[in-house]
């Protein structure tokens, strides 16, 4: 008895969306429409403030600080979804902005002096071999390895 590959392979049915997930998605879309383009502005502002793409974990940490300081409430969706959290930021932007201005995260007081950074980085970097000629052997593994 020979079975074809299609007969053996089981196809998984697509997961059905629950009523709750559909309702949550609708609520998020409604919040996006109500906040307008503030979400993109806030996302860009926070990314620029911290100097990198900010994850939802960092956003949640900052939200917890705002909740404690200003006695704010955060909803279930904002805790679970980054877009909903950005909507929450837009709704409470005045409080969040006060916290960001109070932290002064990018101030020169928090950063070590540039000459100290250069000194430490020069000590930590491995010495690279100086090429003796223009030709580089592609089979030389020592050129491909990182020294740690």
Beta strands, then each sheet from edge to edge (+ up, - down):
end
